[in-house]
Amino acid sequence: MFSHVMLGCSDREKARQFYNATMGALGHGPGQDFGKSDWWMTREGALGVGQPLDGEPCSHGNGTTIGLRASSAEQVDAWHAAGLANGGTAIEDPPGVRDAGFGKMYLAYLRDPDGNKLCGFYRMPKE
């Protein structure tokens, strides 16, 4: 659905530690350093994190959520735990099943060290 998402950060080392841990919990290797930003890439899309190029302070978007696909509920839990252990903050309801009317999902929410809202997402099989 999307080609890439780029998030600003105020401390690149903190961001790198947080995203290497959380993306690692989802089965991705460490981010690649591209000079001014780090990138985690797959054939389906890419996530970049770096300090804003305009030199202004980074800020999170109010109402913005970045969903990161997981392959199981256990992987969502591992992602959430990795985030908490690496500077993230738990938000919303605790990790668990949500029924949106079009199917059940297992979700967990975090804010990264700069306040960006992330969601670990696993679509559960139909029963």
C-alpha positions, -999 to 999 in steps of 0.1 A, spaced: 0 0 0 28 24 7 64 26 -7 80 41 24 75 60 56 101 85 69 101 96 105 121 124 120 142 120 151 160 143 175 187 118 186 197 94 159 215 70 182 185 66 204 163 62 173 187 36 158 187 16 191 149 17 194 142 8 157 169 -19 155 153 -36 185 116 -32 174 122 -40 137 145 -69 149 116 -83 169 96 -83 136 123 -103 118 142 -75 101 179 -69 103 196 -37 116 189 -5 97 212 6 70 231 39 75 225 62 45 244 91 59 216 114 71 191 86 79 188 49 87 165 26 66 149 -8 72 138 -21 38 119 -50 24 104 -57 -10 70 -44 3 82 -11 18 107 8 37 110 27 70 135 56 73 144 75 105 166 106 105 170 141 117 149 166 96 168 178 66 156 214 70 174 216 104 142 223 123 133 202 153 114 170 146 78 165 158 53 137 157 21 141 137 -10 144 159 -34 116 147 -6 98 127 0 61 133 25 39 115 13 2 114 41 -24 113 30 -59 102 38 -89 123 34 -126 115 18 -136 149 4 -123 181 36 -135 198 57 -114 174 35 -83 183 42 -90 220 80 -93 213 79 -60 193 61 -42 221 85 -56 247 116 -46 226 102 -11 222 96 -7 260 131 -20 267 146 5 242 131 39 251 95 34 239 63 42 258 32 20 260 0 38 249 -36 30 242 -50 -3 255 -26 -32 264 -16 -55 236 -45 -77 226 -73 -87 203 -95 -61 188 -126 -68 167 -131 -41 141 -162 -57 126 -143 -69 95 -121 -93 113 -100 -98 144 -66 -82 148 -40 -84 175 -26 -49 182 -1 -32 204 8 5 205 40 24 213 54 58 210 90 59 200 116 81 218 105 111 197 67 106 203 59 89 169 29 66 173 35 30 161 12 0 160 23 -36 159 -3 -53 138 -13 -90 132 -45 -98 113 -58 -130 129 -71 -159 107 -108 -162 103 -123 -189 125 
